[in-house]
Amino acid sequence: MSSAAHDDTPAPPQIDLVEPRELAVGDVDQLARLGQAEGLRFAGGTLADVDLAGGSIVECRLDGVTFDGVDLTGATVAESVITGLGAAHLDARRTTWRDVEIADSRIGAAELYDAGLDGVRISTSKLDLVNLRGARIADVDLVDTHLVELDLGGAEVTRLRLRGCRVDTLDLTDARLADVDLRGARLSRIVGLDRIGGAVISPEQLVELAGSFAAQLGVRVVE
């Protein structure tokens, strides 16, 4: 009796990013004053100690903008492209990110706990700490990006893919994963391995992480 082959390949992120067009020229001082922007392009400039909590950035393009002490708590960023973003600390708790592309950016600590990410691509960037504890993550693609620490503790993650990425520490404590593709990442350390169900790794990664799996299971490996 024959049976259909089982396909273990995780479903890829479903992302439909559209480049914002016919944008008017925006000014970061205007954004700081109004706390919201729509249909604007920002080229360069620094936002320093600005309160954008609860604000919105929709159908915009930000190129080479620096955030210094910006509070984005509860804000919405949607249908936008961000390149060359610089931020030592990004306070983005409980934010909503929908259909957003981030590229060529450098972020120190990104506080994104309790945030919602839906249809987000991050590429050719470096992020030291990404705190996504308790976040709701769906359809996210990380490409050619270095994450020193990616904290998904308590997060609900669906269709996350890493390609050409390096992750020094991945924290999965109490996370809930579905269709998470880790095969394209160099993973140095995983915390919370008991919650890795719902993710896919490569045979090479399995060998590299054998010691971590043994420790998780309480197995001592001796010669």
C-alpha positions, 0 to 999 in steps of 0.5 A: 500500500502506497502513501503520499510523501509527507512534506516537512518543509515549513510554510514560508512567510507570506509577505507582500511588501509594496514600495510606497510611491508618490511620496511628499518630502517629509521633515523629521521636525514635523514628525516630532511635532505631530507624532504621525506621518503618512505618504512622506519620505524622510531623507536623513535627520535625527529624532532626539528624545521625541515622544511618538508613543501612540503615533503612526508612520504609514506609507512612508519611506525613511532613509538614513534617519537616526532615532536617539531616545525616541519613545515609540510605545504603542505606535503603529508602523505600516506599509513602509520602508526603512533603510539605514536606521540608526538607533542605540536604543529603540523603545518600541513596546506594544508597537504594531508593525505591518507590511514593513521592510527594514534594511541596512540598519544598526540597532543596539537594543530593540525593546519590542515586547508585547509587540505585533509583527505581521509581514515584516522583512529585516535584511542586511542589518545588525541588532544587538538585543531584540526583545520580543517577549510576549510578542505576536509574530506572523510572516517575518523574514530575517535575511543576512542579519546578525542578531546578538540576542533574539529573545522570543520568550513567551512569544507566539511565532508563526511563519518565521524564516531566517536566511543567511543570519547569525544568532549568538543567543536564541531564547525560546523560553515558553515560546509557541512556534509554528512553521519556524525555519531556522535552517538558514541561521548560524545558531551559537546558543539556544535557551529553552530548547524544550520549546523548539517544537514547531521549528525546523533545523538542518542536520548540520545544526543538529550536530552543532547543537547536540551538546545543548540537546543532551544538556536539556535532556539531562544526558551526560556525555563522557569519553 
